[in-house]
């Protein structure tokens, strides 16, 4: 079992839809959570960084963390074609070597 | 400014060549990272430098040799690579390589490497 599970998709939705992207994890030592967006042939770009359980909002993006269920989500409101990219969840454990552990990434396409 | 720059953008090399990838950041970050990313896969950590010292080597073959000349620069020297080493090589940096908000990693655009 992978430490971080993320559905690779692909996920295709119409423009304007609300998108929900999710990751689950098995290691309760993961305490810091990030979402990266990666356009084709580019480096990952940090979108959201969260620590506490609950919601964090930034513009059209909302990151949600539920540590009790070991489940994190990224919501995109009013999705735009420019949101088409691969979205990677990533997390860091407070134990051992503090390395980023990535999910597989979800390929998202927003159709005009 | 959260910019990490990498050169070159693209690199084609033969299996007998020696080349170097370069990474630079001017955010005052003290931790720098090399990742390898294959198509449709997440980045895989290769090396971590913290305060200019190698702190993590993820059992990377010796044909990859990292170097951190100063706190702003990170190099990856390549020698006798194999075709399966073709990938996107990403550099990243973070404030200190520690916890609590300081661990946010900022990635460069990557160098796309093709080994023939």
HADDOCK unambig.tbl for C-alpha pairs under 7 A between the chains (distance, minus, plus):
assign (segid A and resid 42 and name CA) (segid B and resid 109 and name CA) 5.11 0.50 0.50
assign (segid A and resid 42 and name CA) (segid B and resid 110 and name CA) 6.62 0.50 0.50
assign (segid A and resid 43 and name CA) (segid B and resid 90 and name CA) 6.77 0.50 0.50
assign (segid A and resid 43 and name CA) (segid B and resid 107 and name CA) 5.95 0.50 0.50
assign (segid A and resid 43 and name CA) (segid B and resid 108 and name CA) 5.64 0.50 0.50
assign (segid A and resid 43 and name CA) (segid B and resid 109 and name CA) 4.15 0.50 0.50
assign (segid A and resid 43 and name CA) (segid B and resid 110 and name CA) 5.68 0.50 0.50
assign (segid A and resid 44 and name CA) (segid B and resid 107 and name CA) 5.96 0.50 0.50
assign (segid A and resid 45 and name CA) (segid B and resid 107 and name CA) 6.63 0.50 0.50
assign (segid A and resid 46 and name CA) (segid B and resid 106 and name CA) 6.77 0.50 0.50
assign (segid A and resid 102 and name CA) (segid B and resid 42 and name CA) 6.29 0.50 0.50
assign (segid A and resid 103 and name CA) (segid B and resid 42 and name CA) 6.83 0.50 0.50
assign (segid A and resid 104 and name CA) (segid B and resid 41 and name CA) 6.07 0.50 0.50
assign (segid A and resid 104 and name CA) (segid B and resid 42 and name CA) 5.43 0.50 0.50
assign (segid A and resid 105 and name CA) (segid B and resid 42 and name CA) 6.45 0.50 0.50
